[in-house]
């Protein structure tokens, strides 16, 4: 077994004028639910400069931890609220290359 984290990338295309509300909701969800879940390591929210999108980058101990997060009832309660503000596309994977200066 590898120590490399499972990475979840969520790309949210925000409805016009809703980026700030979406970020506030995502911060609340991270603070109250995500950080309490087994296997969670880190989350970063990246806001598009044009206000049209938000990327959620998160690392988990295993792909199974991501699956468990998605099926947690507290997370499921947030999904309709998120979808009122944005459309969602997800990619799960692992890092295959990285470079740092």
C-alpha positions as CSV (number, residue, x, y, z in Angstrom):
1,X,0.0,0.0,0.0
2,X,1.2,3.5,-0.9
3,X,1.2,6.6,1.4
4,X,0.2,8.7,-1.6
5,X,-3.2,10.4,-1.0
6,X,-6.3,9.8,-3.0
7,X,-7.1,13.2,-4.7
8,X,-10.5,14.5,-5.4
9,X,-11.0,17.5,-7.7
10,X,-14.4,19.1,-7.9
11,X,-15.0,21.7,-10.6
12,X,-18.0,23.8,-9.9
13,X,-19.4,26.2,-12.6
14,X,-21.1,28.9,-10.6
15,X,-24.3,30.6,-11.6
16,X,-23.8,34.3,-12.2
17,X,-23.2,36.3,-9.1
18,X,-23.2,33.3,-6.8
19,X,-19.5,32.6,-6.3
20,X,-19.2,34.3,-2.9
21,X,-22.3,32.4,-1.6
22,X,-20.9,29.1,-2.9
23,X,-17.5,29.7,-1.3
24,X,-19.2,30.5,2.1
25,X,-21.3,27.3,1.8
26,X,-18.2,25.2,0.9
27,X,-16.2,26.7,3.8
28,X,-19.0,26.0,6.2
29,X,-19.3,22.4,4.9
30,X,-15.5,21.9,5.3
31,X,-15.5,23.3,8.8
32,X,-18.5,21.4,10.1
33,X,-18.5,18.1,8.2
34,X,-15.6,17.3,5.9
35,X,-12.8,17.8,8.5
36,X,-14.6,15.4,10.9
37,X,-14.7,12.5,8.3
38,X,-12.4,9.5,8.6
39,X,-9.5,9.7,6.1
40,X,-9.7,13.4,5.3
41,X,-6.3,15.1,5.0
42,X,-6.7,18.6,3.4
43,X,-9.0,20.8,1.3
44,X,-8.3,23.9,-0.7
45,X,-10.8,26.1,-2.4
46,X,-9.7,27.9,-5.5
47,X,-11.9,30.7,-6.8
48,X,-11.8,31.7,-10.5
49,X,-10.8,35.3,-11.0
50,X,-13.8,35.9,-13.3
51,X,-16.3,34.7,-10.7
52,X,-17.5,31.8,-12.8
53,X,-16.1,28.8,-11.0
54,X,-14.6,27.2,-7.9
55,X,-12.3,24.3,-7.7
56,X,-12.2,22.1,-4.6
57,X,-8.9,20.2,-4.3
58,X,-8.9,17.7,-1.5
59,X,-6.7,14.8,-0.4
60,X,-7.9,11.7,1.4
61,X,-6.1,8.7,2.8
62,X,-7.8,6.2,0.4
63,X,-10.4,6.2,-2.5
64,X,-12.7,4.4,0.0
65,X,-12.6,7.4,2.3
66,X,-13.8,9.5,-0.7
67,X,-16.7,7.1,-1.3
68,X,-17.6,7.1,2.5
69,X,-17.6,11.0,2.4
70,X,-20.0,11.0,-0.6
71,X,-22.4,8.6,1.2
72,X,-22.3,10.4,4.6
73,X,-25.8,11.8,5.4
74,X,-24.3,15.1,6.5
75,X,-22.6,15.5,3.1
76,X,-25.7,14.4,1.2
77,X,-27.6,17.2,3.0
78,X,-25.2,19.8,1.4
79,X,-25.4,18.5,-2.2
80,X,-28.8,20.2,-3.0
81,X,-27.6,23.5,-1.6
82,X,-24.4,23.3,-3.6
83,X,-26.4,22.5,-6.8
84,X,-28.6,25.5,-6.3
85,X,-25.5,27.7,-6.8
86,X,-23.4,25.7,-9.3
87,X,-23.1,22.6,-11.5
88,X,-20.5,20.0,-10.4
89,X,-18.0,17.7,-12.1
90,X,-15.6,15.5,-10.2
91,X,-12.4,13.6,-10.9
92,X,-10.8,11.2,-8.5
93,X,-7.2,10.1,-8.9
94,X,-3.7,10.1,-7.6
95,X,-0.7,12.4,-8.3
96,X,1.6,11.0,-11.1
97,X,3.9,14.0,-11.4
98,X,4.6,17.1,-9.4
99,X,7.4,19.7,-9.4
100,X,8.2,22.4,-6.9
101,X,10.7,25.2,-7.0
